Amino acid sequence: MTLFAAPLVLLALAAEPASVPPPASDCTAAEHRAFDFWLGEWKVQANGQLAGQNRISEEQAGCVLREEWRGAKGLNGTSLNFYDRGDGRWHQLWVDSQGNVLRLAGNAPASGEMRLESDPAAPGPRQRIHWRLREDGVVVQHWEQSTDGGESWTTAFLGEYRKAAEGK
């Protein structure tokens, strides 16, 4: 049986193009770390009021950021955020306690920033969210929606994330 297996393995190896690089074995490259500024335990305020608490943790050996949102008014949700080497973009999949689903994709235009948008062809209003780390350590999240194909945008949520340990 070993005599037959060795030639099959050699044939399989020879069939793969030599120019294809092996996939990266981890998520330590800079593009995988671009959203790390969002990691932590946060108290989130909007319009000066507590909007909720958010926990952002690393999962899958740092290849995924998992969001666990607990809203002050009872809405809870989870998102998985990851960098996809295949298309060179960040992706977010959000599902909440009311069954809402949001799929976003985009990139980090600068250090301490992330911008994600829904697919323009997806049904319903277009969505875009921008996270920005301020010098004081606060992360500002600006979520906008468009019902006219991106001609105009309205703010759906503007929140400030402060580390929960600060107690503010």
C-alpha positions as CSV (number, residue, x, y, z in Angstrom):
1,M,0.0,0.0,0.0
2,T,2.9,2.4,0.7
3,L,4.3,1.8,-2.7
4,F,1.1,3.1,-4.3
5,A,0.7,6.1,-2.0
6,A,4.1,7.7,-2.6
7,P,3.6,8.2,-6.4
8,L,0.1,9.6,-5.8
9,V,1.5,12.2,-3.3
10,L,4.3,13.1,-5.8
11,L,1.7,13.6,-8.6
12,A,-0.4,15.8,-6.3
13,L,2.5,17.9,-5.4
14,A,3.6,18.2,-9.0
15,A,0.1,19.4,-10.1
16,E,0.3,22.5,-7.9
17,P,1.8,25.5,-9.6
18,A,5.2,26.4,-8.2
19,S,4.4,30.2,-8.3
20,V,1.6,30.1,-5.7
21,P,3.0,31.1,-2.4
22,P,2.0,29.1,0.7
23,P,-0.7,30.8,2.7
24,A,0.4,32.8,5.7
25,S,0.2,30.7,8.8
26,D,-0.9,33.3,11.3
27,C,-2.6,36.8,11.6
28,T,0.4,38.8,12.8
29,A,0.8,41.0,9.7
30,A,0.0,44.7,10.1
31,E,-3.2,44.4,8.0
32,H,-4.5,41.8,10.5
33,R,-3.7,44.2,13.4
34,A,-5.4,47.3,11.9
35,F,-8.5,47.1,14.1
36,D,-6.7,46.2,17.4
37,F,-7.3,49.8,18.7
38,W,-10.9,48.6,19.3
39,L,-10.0,45.8,21.6
40,G,-11.1,46.1,25.2
41,E,-14.0,46.6,27.6
42,W,-15.9,49.8,26.8
43,K,-18.7,51.9,28.1
44,V,-20.3,53.7,25.2
45,Q,-22.1,57.0,25.3
46,A,-24.2,58.8,22.7
47,N,-25.6,62.3,23.3
48,G,-24.1,62.3,26.8
49,Q,-26.1,59.2,27.8
50,L,-25.0,55.6,28.4
51,A,-25.8,53.7,25.2
52,G,-24.4,50.4,26.3
53,Q,-21.3,48.3,27.0
54,N,-19.2,46.6,24.5
55,R,-16.5,44.0,24.8
56,I,-14.1,43.4,21.9
57,S,-11.9,40.4,22.2
58,E,-9.4,38.4,20.1
59,E,-10.5,35.0,18.9
60,Q,-9.0,32.3,16.7
61,A,-5.4,33.1,17.6
62,G,-5.9,36.8,16.9
63,C,-7.5,36.3,13.4
64,V,-10.9,37.4,14.6
65,L,-12.2,40.3,16.7
66,R,-15.4,39.4,18.4
67,E,-17.8,42.1,19.6
68,E,-20.3,41.5,22.3
69,W,-22.7,44.5,22.6
70,R,-25.1,45.0,25.5
71,G,-27.3,48.0,24.8
72,A,-28.7,50.1,27.6
73,K,-32.2,49.7,26.1
74,G,-32.0,45.9,25.8
75,L,-30.7,45.4,22.3
76,N,-27.8,43.0,22.3
77,G,-25.6,41.9,19.4
78,T,-22.5,40.1,18.3
79,S,-20.2,40.8,15.4
80,L,-17.2,38.9,14.0
81,N,-14.6,41.2,12.4
82,F,-11.7,39.8,10.3
83,Y,-9.2,40.6,7.6
84,D,-9.6,38.5,4.5
85,R,-6.3,37.9,2.7
86,G,-8.2,36.8,-0.3
87,D,-9.8,40.1,-1.1
88,G,-7.5,42.3,1.0
89,R,-10.4,43.8,3.0
90,W,-11.8,43.8,6.5
91,H,-15.2,42.3,7.0
92,Q,-17.8,42.5,9.7
93,L,-20.8,40.2,10.2
94,W,-23.3,41.6,12.8
95,V,-26.3,39.8,14.2
96,D,-28.5,41.2,17.0
97,S,-31.2,40.1,19.4
98,Q,-33.9,41.3,17.1
99,G,-32.6,39.2,14.2
100,N,-31.0,42.1,12.3
101,V,-28.0,41.2,10.2
102,L,-25.4,43.6,8.8
103,R,-22.6,42.7,6.5
104,L,-19.9,45.3,6.0
105,A,-16.5,45.4,4.3
106,G,-13.7,47.9,3.9
107,N,-10.3,49.0,5.1
108,A,-8.3,51.0,7.5
109,P,-7.4,54.3,5.7
110,A,-4.9,55.3,8.4
111,S,-3.6,54.0,11.7
112,G,-6.3,54.1,14.4
113,E,-9.1,54.2,11.8
114,M,-11.5,51.6,10.2
115,R,-14.1,52.3,7.6
116,L,-16.6,49.6,6.6
117,E,-19.6,49.8,4.3
118,S,-22.5,47.5,3.2
119,D,-22.5,46.3,-0.4
120,P,-24.4,48.9,-2.6
121,A,-26.3,46.0,-4.2
122,A,-27.6,44.6,-0.9
123,P,-31.3,45.2,-0.2
124,G,-32.3,48.0,2.2
125,P,-30.5,51.2,3.2
126,R,-26.8,51.4,2.6
127,Q,-24.7,51.4,5.8
128,R,-21.3,52.7,6.6
129,I,-19.4,52.9,9.9
130,H,-16.2,54.7,10.7
131,W,-14.3,54.0,13.9
132,R,-11.5,56.5,14.9
133,L,-9.1,56.4,17.8
134,R,-8.6,59.8,19.3
135,E,-5.4,60.9,21.0
136,D,-7.2,60.7,24.4
137,G,-7.8,57.0,23.9
138,V,-11.5,57.4,23.1
139,V,-12.8,55.5,20.1
140,V,-15.5,57.4,18.1
141,Q,-17.9,55.4,16.1
142,H,-19.9,57.2,13.4
143,W,-22.6,55.0,11.8
144,E,-24.5,56.4,8.8
145,Q,-27.3,55.2,6.5
146,S,-28.4,56.2,3.0
147,T,-31.8,55.5,1.5
148,D,-30.9,57.1,-1.9
149,G,-28.1,55.0,-3.1
150,G,-25.4,56.9,-1.3
151,E,-26.3,60.4,-2.5
152,S,-27.0,61.6,1.0
153,W,-26.3,60.1,4.4
154,T,-27.8,60.5,7.8
155,T,-26.3,59.6,11.2
156,A,-27.8,56.5,12.7
157,F,-25.4,56.4,15.7
158,L,-22.6,58.6,17.0
159,G,-20.9,57.1,20.0
160,E,-17.9,57.5,22.1
161,Y,-16.2,54.4,23.5
162,R,-14.3,54.9,26.8
163,K,-12.4,52.1,28.5
164,A,-14.7,50.6,31.2
165,A,-11.9,50.8,33.8
166,E,-12.1,54.6,33.6
167,G,-15.6,54.5,35.1
168,K,-16.9,57.4,33.0
